[in-house]
């Protein structure tokens, strides 16, 4: 009976493994070398099926010729070169109006300008350029960014994060970012600035070959001038708009965007007969930020 039971146990265990079971006292254990060989076989098999080390995926930034594009903030070229800055002293040239808006820019003397949907101006040496265009209400300003850079002869553009800035002598609220492009295979630096509001939906792009003179292109963007609204302040809210822009310059980063959005909305109401009454909507845009006294 003992032998029968031992045999039955072994048969059941055989379904799981073929080694290590004895049917009676006359059987001997398998040599130690068998376990060693089995272990070696398992090790070899594990090595053979090991997955290869994955290759890192190349990012878009790695295929751009100039990879120094800022993610936005204080180190952004667009921020440092455009925010609150007017054209350099002595900068002069011809004034170019942007079709579909009441905005205008100054183009450096000696540059050639081709008017149209995209007003494109080019430096005498062809190494720098400026393009300005308008966009419709409801459109994103960046929807015109691709066509604008194409009009400048640029390809393979990559853009950093946009920042809120004050643009031109009138310190109009705008968004701006820097980018890298190519022109004929050569690396090009670029910035764009976009404004919004009544007759002020405008996008401007400045670009220059890396290592060339960038000042004239940047001065054209800095020269941005908006619509002239007659004389005086017929709606009585210009002081509110100015206070909002001033607060935006000194506000914490978490509130800066709200101030600039409110300033943009305010500016669009300056010439509106309902401008004063619409200030409640401007105040709502502040989202908890302090309301300047001229806006109350």
KOLMAR-866902 format. One record per residue: residue in three letters; x, y, z of N, C-alpha, C, O in turn. Coordinates in steps of 0.2 Angstrom, whole numbers, padded with zeros to 4 digits, always signed. Example, Ala and Ser with C-alpha at 12.3 -4.5 7.8 and 13.67 -1.06 7.14 Angstrom:
REM residues 2
ALA+0066-0028+0039+0062-0022+0039+0066-0016+0039+0071-0017+0042SER+0064-0011+0035+0068-0005+0036+0064+0000+0039+0067+0006+0040
This chain:
REM residues 296
UNK+0004-0006+0000+0000+0000+0000+0004+0006+0000+0003+0011-0003UNK+0010+0006+0004+0015+0012+0004+0018+0013-0003+0018+0019-0005UNK+0019+0008-0007+0022+0009-0013+0017+0012-0018+0019+0016-0022UNK+0011+0010-0017+0005+0012-0022+0004+0020-0021+0004+0024-0025UNK+0004+0021-0014+0003+0029-0012+0009+0033-0015+0008+0038-0017UNK+0015+0030-0014+0021+0034-0017+0021+0035-0024+0022+0040-0027UNK+0019+0030-0028+0018+0030-0035+0013+0035-0037+0014+0039-0042UNK+0007+0035-0034+0002+0040-0035+0004+0047-0034+0002+0052-0039UNK+0007+0049-0029+0010+0055-0028+0014+0058-0033+0014+0063-0035UNK+0019+0053-0035+0023+0055-0040+0020+0056-0047+0022+0061-0051UNK+0015+0052-0049+0011+0053-0055+0008+0060-0055+0008+0064-0060UNK+0005+0062-0049+0002+0069-0049+0007+0074-0049+0006+0079-0053UNK+0013+0073-0046+0018+0078-0046+0021+0079-0053+0024+0084-0055UNK+0021+0073-0057+0024+0074-0063+0020+0078-0068+0023+0081-0073UNK+0014+0080-0066+0010+0085-0070+0013+0092-0070+0013+0096-0074UNK+0017+0093-0064+0020+0099-0063+0027+0099-0065+0030+0104-0068UNK+0031+0094-0063+0038+0094-0064+0040+0086-0066+0037+0082-0063UNK+0046+0086-0069+0048+0079-0071+0054+0077-0067+0056+0071-0068UNK+0056+0081-0062+0062+0079-0058+0060+0079-0051+0055+0083-0049UNK+0064+0076-0047+0064+0076-0039+0059+0072-0036+0058+0072-0030UNK+0056+0067-0039+0051+0062-0036+0054+0055-0036+0057+0053-0041UNK+0053+0051-0031+0055+0044-0030+0049+0039-0030+0045+0041-0026UNK+0049+0034-0033+0044+0029-0033+0045+0024-0027+0040+0021-0025UNK+0051+0022-0025+0053+0018-0020+0059+0019-0017+0063+0024-0019UNK+0061+0015-0012+0067+0017-0008+0074+0015-0012+0079+0017-0010UNK+0073+0011-0018+0079+0010-0022+0081+0015-0026+0086+0015-0029UNK+0077+0020-0027+0079+0026-0032+0084+0030-0029+0084+0031-0023UNK+0088+0034-0033+0093+0038-0030+0091+0045-0033+0088+0046-0038UNK+0094+0050-0029+0092+0057-0031+0097+0059-0037+0102+0056-0038UNK+0094+0063-0042+0098+0066-0048+0104+0069-0045+0104+0073-0040UNK+0110+0068-0049+0116+0071-0048+0115+0079-0047+0111+0082-0051UNK+0119+0082-0043+0119+0089-0042+0120+0093-0048+0118+0099-0049UNK+0124+0090-0053+0126+0093-0059+0120+0095-0064+0120+0099-0068UNK+0114+0090-0063+0108+0091-0067+0105+0098-0065+0103+0102-0069UNK+0105+0100-0058+0102+0106-0056+0106+0112-0059+0103+0117-0061UNK+0113+0111-0059+0117+0116-0061+0116+0118-0069+0115+0123-0071UNK+0115+0112-0072+0114+0113-0080+0107+0116-0081+0107+0121-0085UNK+0102+0114-0077+0096+0117-0078+0096+0125-0077+0093+0129-0080UNK+0100+0127-0071+0100+0134-0070+0104+0138-0075+0102+0143-0077UNK+0109+0135-0078+0113+0138-0083+0108+0139-0089+0108+0144-0093UNK+0104+0134-0091+0100+0134-0097+0095+0140-0096+0093+0144-0100UNK+0092+0140-0089+0087+0146-0088+0090+0153-0089+0087+0157-0091UNK+0096+0153-0086+0100+0160-0087+0101+0162-0094+0100+0167-0096UNK+0103+0157-0098+0104+0158-0105+0098+0160-0109+0098+0165-0113UNK+0092+0157-0107+0086+0159-0110+0084+0166-0108+0081+0170-0113UNK+0085+0168-0102+0083+0174-0100+0087+0180-0103+0084+0185-0105UNK+0093+0179-0104+0097+0183-0108+0095+0184-0115+0095+0190-0118UNK+0093+0179-0118+0091+0179-0125+0085+0183-0127+0084+0186-0132UNK+0080+0183-0122+0074+0186-0123+0074+0193-0120+0068+0197-0120UNK+0079+0196-0117+0079+0202-0114+0078+0208-0119+0080+0207-0125UNK+0073+0212-0117+0071+0218-0122+0077+0222-0123+0080+0224-0118UNK+0078+0225-0129+0083+0230-0131+0082+0236-0127+0076+0238-0126UNK+0087+0240-0125+0086+0247-0122+0083+0251-0127+0085+0252-0133UNK+0077+0255-0125+0074+0259-0130+0078+0265-0132+0082+0268-0128UNK+0077+0267-0138+0081+0273-0140+0077+0279-0139+0071+0280-0141UNK+0079+0285-0136+0075+0291-0134+0072+0294-0141+0076+0294-0146UNK+0066+0296-0140+0063+0299-0146+0065+0306-0147+0066+0310-0142UNK+0067+0308-0153+0070+0315-0154+0064+0320-0154+0059+0319-0157UNK+0065+0326-0150+0060+0330-0149+0060+0336-0155+0065+0336-0159UNK+0054+0339-0156+0054+0344-0161+0060+0350-0160+0063+0352-0165UNK+0061+0351-0154+0066+0356-0153+0073+0354-0155+0077+0358-0157UNK+0074+0348-0155+0081+0345-0157+0082+0346-0165+0088+0345-0167UNK+0077+0347-0169+0078+0347-0176+0078+0354-0178+0078+0355-0184UNK+0077+0359-0174+0077+0366-0175+0085+0368-0175+0088+0366-0171UNK+0087+0372-0180+0094+0374-0180+0097+0378-0174+0102+0376-0172UNK+0093+0382-0171+0095+0386-0165+0090+0383-0160+0084+0385-0160UNK+0093+0380-0155+0089+0376-0150+0089+0381-0143+0087+0378-0138UNK+0090+0387-0144+0090+0391-0138+0084+0395-0137+0083+0399-0133UNK+0078+0393-0140+0072+0396-0140+0070+0395-0132+0070+0390-0129UNK+0068+0401-0129+0066+0401-0123+0059+0399-0122+0055+0399-0126UNK+0057+0396-0116+0051+0394-0114+0046+0399-0112+0041+0398-0110UNK+0049+0406-0112+0045+0411-0110+0048+0414-0103+0052+0411-0101UNK+0045+0420-0101+0047+0422-0095+0053+0428-0096+0054+0430-0102UNK+0056+0429-0091+0061+0435-0091+0067+0433-0096+0070+0438-0098UNK+0068+0427-0097+0074+0425-0102+0072+0425-0109+0076+0425-0113UNK+0065+0426-0110+0063+0426-0117+0066+0433-0121+0065+0438-0118UNK+0068+0431-0127+0070+0437-0131+0065+0442-0133+0066+0448-0133UNK+0059+0439-0134+0053+0443-0135+0051+0448-0129+0050+0454-0130UNK+0052+0445-0123+0050+0449-0117+0055+0454-0116+0053+0460-0115UNK+0061+0452-0116+0067+0457-0115+0067+0463-0120+0069+0468-0118UNK+0066+0461-0126+0067+0466-0132+0061+0470-0133+0062+0476-0136UNK+0055+0468-0131+0049+0471-0133+0045+0474-0127+0042+0480-0128UNK+0045+0471-0122+0041+0473-0116+0042+0480-0114+0047+0481-0111UNK+0037+0485-0115+0038+0492-0112+0043+0496-0116+0045+0501-0113UNK+0046+0493-0121+0052+0497-0125+0049+0501-0131+0045+0498-0135UNK+0052+0506-0132+0050+0510-0138+0056+0510-0143+0062+0507-0141UNK+0056+0512-0149+0061+0511-0153+0067+0515-0151+0067+0520-0147UNK+0073+0512-0153+0080+0516-0151+0080+0523-0153+0077+0525-0158UNK+0083+0527-0149+0084+0534-0151+0087+0535-0158+0092+0531-0160UNK+0084+0539-0162+0087+0540-0169+0084+0535-0174+0085+0536-0180UNK+0080+0530-0172+0077+0526-0177+0072+0530-0181+0067+0533-0178UNK+0072+0529-0188+0067+0533-0192+0066+0529-0198+0070+0525-0200UNK+0061+0531-0202+0059+0527-0208+0052+0529-0210+0050+0535-0209UNK+0049+0525-0214+0042+0526-0217+0037+0523-0213+0038+0517-0210UNK+0031+0526-0212+0026+0523-0208+0022+0518-0213+0020+0520-0219UNK+0020+0512-0211+0017+0507-0215+0010+0505-0211+0011+0503-0205UNK+0004+0506-0214-0002+0504-0211-0003+0497-0212-0002+0494-0218UNK-0007+0494-0208-0008+0487-0208-0015+0486-0211-0020+0488-0208UNK-0016+0483-0217-0023+0482-0220-0028+0478-0215-0026+0473-0212UNK-0034+0481-0215-0039+0478-0210-0039+0480-0203-0042+0478-0199UNK-0034+0485-0202-0034+0488-0195-0032+0495-0195-0031+0498-0200UNK-0032+0498-0189-0030+0505-0188-0023+0506-0185-0021+0511-0182UNK-0019+0500-0186-0012+0500-0183-0007+0502-0188-0008+0501-0194UNK-0001+0504-0186+0004+0506-0191+0011+0505-0187+0011+0505-0181UNK+0016+0504-0191+0023+0502-0189+0027+0507-0193+0026+0509-0199UNK+0033+0508-0190+0038+0512-0194+0044+0507-0197+0046+0503-0193UNK+0045+0507-0203+0050+0503-0206+0056+0507-0208+0056+0512-0210UNK+0062+0504-0206+0068+0507-0206+0070+0510-0213+0068+0507-0218UNK+0073+0516-0214+0075+0519-0220+0079+0514-0224+0084+0510-0221UNK+0078+0513-0230+0082+0509-0235+0079+0502-0236+0081+0498-0240UNK+0074+0500-0231+0071+0494-0232+0066+0495-0238+0063+0500-0239UNK+0064+0489-0241+0059+0489-0246+0053+0485-0243+0053+0481-0239UNK+0047+0488-0245+0041+0485-0242+0036+0483-0248+0035+0487-0253UNK+0033+0478-0247+0028+0475-0252+0021+0475-0248+0021+0471-0243UNK+0016+0479-0250+0010+0479-0247+0006+0473-0249+0007+0470-0254UNK+0000+0472-0245-0004+0466-0247-0007+0464-0240-0007+0467-0235UNK-0010+0458-0240-0013+0455-0234-0008+0455-0229-0009+0456-0223UNK-0002+0453-0231+0004+0453-0227+0009+0459-0229+0011+0458-0235UNK+0010+0464-0225+0014+0469-0227+0021+0467-0225+0023+0466-0219UNK+0025+0466-0230+0032+0462-0229+0038+0467-0231+0038+0470-0236UNK+0042+0469-0226+0048+0473-0227+0054+0469-0226+0055+0465-0222UNK+0059+0471-0231+0065+0467-0231+0071+0472-0231+0071+0477-0234UNK+0076+0470-0227+0083+0474-0226+0086+0474-0233+0086+0469-0237UNK+0091+0479-0234+0094+0479-0240+0099+0473-0242+0099+0471-0247UNK+0101+0470-0236+0106+0464-0237+0101+0457-0237+0104+0452-0238UNK+0095+0458-0236+0091+0452-0236+0091+0448-0230+0088+0442-0230UNK+0095+0450-0225+0096+0446-0219+0091+0447-0214+0091+0444-0208UNK+0086+0452-0214+0082+0453-0209+0075+0455-0212+0075+0458-0218UNK+0070+0454-0209+0063+0456-0212+0058+0457-0206+0059+0456-0201UNK+0052+0460-0209+0047+0462-0204+0040+0460-0208+0040+0462-0214UNK+0035+0457-0205+0029+0456-0208+0023+0458-0203+0024+0456-0197UNK+0018+0462-0206+0013+0463-0202+0006+0461-0205+0006+0462-0211UNK+0001+0459-0201-0005+0458-0204-0011+0458-0199-0009+0459-0193UNK-0017+0458-0201-0022+0458-0196-0026+0452-0196-0025+0448-0201UNK-0030+0450-0192-0034+0444-0191-0041+0446-0189-0042+0451-0186UNK-0046+0442-0190-0053+0443-0189-0055+0442-0182-0052+0438-0178UNK-0060+0445-0180-0063+0444-0173-0065+0436-0173-0068+0433-0177UNK-0063+0433-0167-0064+0426-0166-0059+0421-0169-0059+0416-0167UNK-0054+0424-0173-0048+0420-0175-0043+0421-0169-0043+0426-0166UNK-0038+0416-0169-0032+0417-0165-0027+0420-0169-0026+0419-0175UNK-0023+0425-0166-0018+0428-0169-0013+0423-0172-0010+0425-0178UNK-0012+0418-0169-0007+0413-0171-0009+0409-0177-0005+0406-0180UNK-0015+0410-0179-0018+0407-0185-0014+0410-0191-0014+0407-0197UNK-0012+0416-0191-0008+0420-0196-0001+0419-0196+0003+0422-0200UNK+0002+0416-0190+0009+0415-0189+0012+0411-0195+0018+0414-0197UNK+0010+0406-0197+0013+0402-0202+0013+0405-0209+0018+0406-0212UNK+0007+0408-0211+0008+0412-0217+0012+0418-0217+0015+0420-0222UNK+0013+0421-0211+0017+0427-0210+0024+0425-0211+0028+0429-0215UNK+0026+0420-0208+0033+0417-0209+0035+0415-0216+0040+0416-0218UNK+0030+0412-0219+0031+0410-0226+0032+0416-0230+0036+0416-0235UNK+0028+0421-0229+0029+0427-0233+0036+0430-0232+0038+0434-0236UNK+0039+0429-0226+0046+0431-0225+0051+0427-0228+0057+0428-0227UNK+0049+0421-0231+0053+0416-0234+0056+0412-0229+0062+0409-0230UNK+0053+0411-0223+0055+0406-0218+0052+0399-0218+0047+0399-0220UNK+0056+0394-0215+0053+0388-0215+0055+0385-0208+0059+0388-0205UNK+0052+0379-0206+0054+0375-0200+0054+0379-0194+0059+0379-0190UNK+0049+0384-0193+0049+0388-0187+0046+0384-0181+0041+0380-0181UNK+0049+0385-0175+0047+0383-0169+0047+0388-0164+0051+0393-0164UNK+0041+0389-0160+0040+0395-0156+0040+0393-0148+0038+0387-0146UNK+0043+0397-0144+0043+0396-0137+0036+0398-0134+0031+0400-0138UNK+0035+0398-0128+0029+0400-0124+0028+0408-0125+0033+0412-0124UNK+0022+0410-0126+0020+0417-0126+0020+0420-0120+0018+0417-0115UNK+0022+0427-0119+0022+0431-0113+0017+0437-0114+0016+0439-0120UNK+0014+0439-0109+0010+0445-0109+0015+0451-0109+0020+0451-0104UNK+0015+0456-0113+0019+0462-0113+0015+0468-0115+0009+0468-0116UNK+0018+0474-0114+0016+0481-0116+0020+0483-0122+0026+0483-0122UNK+0016+0484-0127+0019+0485-0134+0019+0492-0136+0013+0495-0136UNK+0024+0495-0138+0025+0501-0142+0024+0507-0137+0024+0506-0131UNK+0024+0513-0140+0024+0519-0136+0017+0520-0132+0017+0523-0126UNK+0012+0517-0135+0005+0517-0131+0005+0512-0126+0000+0511-0122UNK+0010+0508-0125+0010+0502-0120+0004+0498-0121+0000+0497-0116UNK+0002+0496-0127-0004+0492-0128-0003+0485-0126+0003+0482-0127UNK-0008+0482-0122-0007+0475-0120-0006+0470-0126-0010+0471-0131UNK-0001+0465-0126+0000+0461-0132+0003+0454-0129+0005+0454-0123UNK+0003+0449-0133+0007+0443-0132+0012+0443-0136+0012+0445-0142UNK+0018+0440-0134+0024+0439-0138+0028+0433-0137+0028+0431-0131UNK+0031+0431-0142+0036+0425-0141+0041+0425-0146+0041+0428-0151UNK+0047+0421-0144+0052+0421-0148+0052+0414-0152+0049+0409-0149UNK+0056+0413-0157+0056+0407-0161+0063+0406-0165+0067+0411-0165UNK+0063+0400-0168+0069+0399-0172+0066+0396-0179+0061+0392-0179UNK+0069+0398-0184+0067+0396-0191+0073+0395-0195+0079+0395-0193UNK+0072+0393-0202+0077+0393-0207+0075+0397-0213+0070+0398-0214UNK+0081+0400-0216+0080+0403-0222+0085+0400-0227+0091+0402-0226UNK+0083+0396-0232+0088+0394-0236+0093+0389-0233+0099+0389-0235UNK+0091+0386-0227+0095+0381-0223+0099+0385-0218+0102+0381-0214UNK+0099+0391-0218+0103+0395-0212+0098+0396-0206+0092+0397-0207UNK+0101+0396-0200+0097+0398-0194+0095+0405-0194+0099+0409-0195UNK+0089+0406-0192+0086+0413-0191+0082+0413-0184+0079+0408-0182UNK+0083+0419-0181+0079+0420-0175+0073+0425-0177+0073+0428-0182UNK+0068+0424-0173+0062+0428-0174+0058+0429-0168+0059+0426-0163UNK+0054+0434-0168+0049+0436-0163+0043+0438-0166+0043+0440-0171UNK+0037+0437-0162+0031+0439-0164+0028+0443-0159+0029+0441-0153UNK+0023+0448-0160+0019+0451-0155+0012+0452-0158+0011+0453-0164UNK+0007+0451-0154+0000+0451-0156-0004+0455-0152-0004+0454-0146UNK-0008+0459-0154-0013+0463-0150-0020+0462-0152-0021+0458-0157UNK-0025+0464-0148-0032+0462-0150-0036+0468-0148-0034+0472-0144UNK-0042+0469-0151-0047+0474-0149-0050+0477-0155-0048+0475-0161UNK-0054+0482-0154-0057+0485-0160-0052+0488-0165-0048+0493-0163UNK-0052+0486-0171-0047+0488-0176-0040+0487-0174-0036+0490-0177UNK-0039+0482-0169-0032+0481-0167-0030+0474-0167-0026+0472-0163UNK-0034+0470-0170-0032+0463-0171-0026+0462-0176-0027+0462-0182UNK-0020+0463-0173-0014+0463-0177-0008+0459-0175-0007+0458-0169UNK-0005+0456-0180+0001+0451-0178+0007+0454-0182+0006+0456-0188UNK+0012+0455-0178+0019+0457-0181+0024+0452-0180+0025+0450-0175UNK+0028+0451-0185+0034+0446-0185+0040+0450-0187+0040+0453-0192UNK+0045+0449-0183+0052+0451-0185+0057+0445-0185+0057+0441-0181UNK+0061+0445-0190+0066+0439-0191+0072+0442-0194+0073+0447-0197UNK+0078+0438-0192+0084+0440-0194+0089+0434-0194+0088+0430-0189UNK+0094+0434-0199+0098+0428-0199+0103+0429-0192+0105+0434-0190UNK+0104+0423-0189+0108+0423-0183+0115+0426-0185+0118+0424-0190UNK+0117+0431-0181+0123+0434-0182+0123+0441-0185+0127+0444-0186UNK+0117+0442-0188+0116+0448-0192+0113+0454-0188+0111+0452-0182UNK+0112+0460-0190+0109+0465-0186+0102+0464-0185+0098+0463-0190UNK+0100+0464-0179+0093+0463-0177+0089+0469-0176+0083+0469-0175UNK+0092+0475-0174+0089+0481-0171+0084+0484-0176+0079+0486-0173UNK+0085+0484-0182+0080+0488-0186+0073+0484-0186+0068+0486-0186UNK+0074+0477-0187+0068+0473-0187+0064+0473-0180+0058+0474-0180UNK+0068+0473-0174+0065+0474-0168+0062+0481-0167+0056+0482-0164UNK+0065+0486-0169+0063+0493-0169+0056+0494-0172+0052+0498-0170UNK+0055+0490-0178+0049+0491-0181+0043+0488-0177+0038+0491-0177UNK+0044+0482-0174+0039+0480-0169+0038+0485-0163+0032+0486-0161UNK+0043+0487-0161+0043+0492-0155+0039+0499-0157+0036+0502-0153UNK+0039+0500-0163+0036+0506-0166+0028+0506-0167+0025+0511-0169UNK+0025+0500-0165+0018+0499-0165+0014+0505-0163+0015+0507-0157UNK+0010+0507-0167+0005+0513-0165-0002+0511-0166-0003+0509-0172UNK-0006+0511-0161-0013+0510-0162-0018+0515-0165-0015+0520-0167UNK-0024+0514-0165-0029+0519-0168-0029+0525-0164-0028+0525-0158UNK-0029+0531-0167-0030+0537-0164-0037+0538-0163-0041+0539-0167UNK-0039+0539-0156-0046+0540-0155-0048+0548-0154-0049+0550-0148UNK-0048+0552-0159-0050+0559-0159-0046+0562-0153-0040+0561-0152UNK-0049+0567-0150-0046+0571-0145-0050+0570-0138-0056+0569-0138UNK-0047+0571-0133-0050+0570-0126-0051+0563-0125-0048+0559-0127UNK-0056+0562-0120-0058+0556-0118-0066+0555-0118-0069+0556-0112UNK-0069+0555-0123-0076+0555-0123-0080+0550-0119-0086+0552-0117UNK-0077+0544-0118-0081+0539-0114-0079+0540-0107-0082+0537-0102UNK-0073+0543-0105-0071+0544-0098-0068+0538-0095-0067+0537-0089UNK-0065+0533-0100-0062+0527-0097-0055+0526-0099-0052+0521-0097UNK-0052+0531-0102-0045+0531-0104-0041+0530-0098-0036+0526-0098UNK-0043+0534-0092-0039+0533-0086-0039+0526-0083-0034+0524-0081UNK-0044+0523-0084-0045+0516-0082-0040+0512-0086-0037+0507-0083UNK-0040+0512-0092-0036+0508-0096-0028+0509-0095-0025+0504-0094UNK-0027+0515-0094-0020+0517-0092-0018+0514-0085-0012+0511-0084UNK-0023+0514-0080-0021+0511-0073-0020+0504-0074-0016+0501-0070UNK-0024+0501-0078-0024+0493-0079-0017+0491-0082-0014+0487-0079UNK-0015+0495-0087-0008+0494-0090-0003+0495-0085+0002+0491-0084UNK-0003+0500-0081+0002+0501-0076+0002+0496-0070+0007+0494-0068UNK-0004+0494-0068-0004+0489-0063-0001+0482-0066+0002+0478-0062UNK-0002+0481-0072+0000+0475-0075+0008+0474-0075+0011+0469-0074UNK+0011+0480-0075+0018+0480-0075+0021+0478-0068+0027+0476-0068UNK+0017+0480-0063+0020+0478-0056+0017+0473-0053+0018+0471-0047UNK+0011+0470-0056+0007+0464-0053+0011+0458-0052+0016+0457-0056UNK+0010+0454-0047+0013+0447-0047+0011+0443-0053+0006+0445-0057UNK+0015+0438-0055+0014+0435-0061+0008+0431-0062+0005+0431-0067UNK+0005+0429-0056-0002+0426-0056-0007+0431-0058-0013+0429-0060UNK-0006+0437-0057-0012+0442-0059-0010+0446-0065-0015+0450-0068UNK-0004+0446-0068-0002+0450-0073-0007+0449-0079-0009+0453-0083UNK-0008+0442-0081-0012+0441-0087-0019+0444-0086-0022+0446-0091UNK-0022+0444-0080-0029+0446-0079-0029+0454-0080-0033+0456-0083UNK-0024+0457-0078-0023+0465-0079-0023+0466-0086-0026+0471-0089UNK-0018+0462-0090-0017+0464-0097-0024+0462-0101-0025+0466-0106UNK-0027+0457-0099-0034+0455-0102-0039+0461-0101-0042+0463-0106UNK-0039+0463-0095-0044+0469-0094-0042+0475-0097-0046+0479-0100UNK-0035+0477-0098-0033+0483-0101-0035+0482-0108-0037+0487-0111UNK-0034+0476-0111-0036+0476-0119-0043+0477-0120-0045+0480-0125UNK-0047+0474-0115-0054+0475-0116-0056+0482-0115-0061+0485-0119UNK-0053+0485-0110-0054+0492-0109-0053+0497-0115-0056+0501-0117UNK-0047+0495-0118-0045+0499-0124-0049+0499-0130-0051+0503-0133UNK-0052+0493-0130-0057+0492-0136-0064+0496-0135-0068+0496-0139UNK-0065+0498-0129-0071+0502-0127-0070+0509-0127-0075+0513-0126UNK-0064+0512-0128-0063+0519-0127-0067+0523-0132-0070+0528-0130UNK-0068+0521-0138-0072+0525-0143-0079+0522-0143-0083+0524-0148UNK-0081+0518-0139-0088+0515-0139-0093+0519-0135-0091+0521-0129UNK-0099+0521-0138-0103+0525-0134-0105+0521-0127-0107+0525-0122UNK-0105+0515-0127-0107+0511-0121-0101+0509-0117-0101+0505-0112UNK-0095+0513-0118-0089+0511-0115-0089+0512-0107-0087+0507-0104UNK-0092+0517-0105-0092+0518-0098-0097+0512-0094-0095+0510-0089UNK-0102+0511-0098-0107+0506-0095-0104+0499-0095-0106+0495-0091UNK-0099+0498-0100-0097+0491-0101-0091+0490-0096-0088+0484-0096UNK-0089+0495-0092-0083+0493-0087-0084+0488-0082-0080+0485-0080UNK-0091+0486-0081-0092+0480-0077-0089+0474-0079-0087+0470-0076UNK-0089+0473-0086-0086+0467-0089-0079+0467-0089-0076+0462-0088UNK-0076+0473-0089-0069+0474-0088-0067+0472-0081-0062+0469-0080UNK-0070+0474-0076-0069+0473-0069-0069+0465-0068-0065+0462-0064UNK-0074+0462-0071-0075+0455-0071-0069+0451-0073-0067+0446-0070UNK-0065+0454-0078-0059+0450-0081-0054+0450-0075-0049+0446-0076UNK-0054+0454-0070-0048+0455-0066-0048+0449-0061-0043+0447-0058UNK-0054+0445-0061-0054+0439-0057-0051+0439-0050-0047+0435-0048UNK-0053+0444-0046-0051+0445-0039-0045+0449-0038-0044+0451-0033UNK-0042+0451-0044-0036+0456-0043-0039+0463-0041-0045+0464-0043UNK-0035+0467-0038-0038+0474-0036-0040+0478-0042-0036+0478-0047UNK-0046+0481-0041-0048+0486-0046-0046+0493-0045-0047+0496-0040UNK-0042+0496-0050-0040+0502-0049-0046+0507-0049-0051+0506-0051UNK-0045+0512-0045-0050+0517-0043-0053+0520-0050-0059+0521-0050UNK-0049+0522-0055-0052+0525-0061-0057+0520-0064-0061+0522-0069UNK-0057+0513-0063-0061+0508-0066-0068+0507-0062-0072+0502-0064UNK-0069+0510-0056-0074+0509-0052-0080+0513-0054-0086+0512-0051
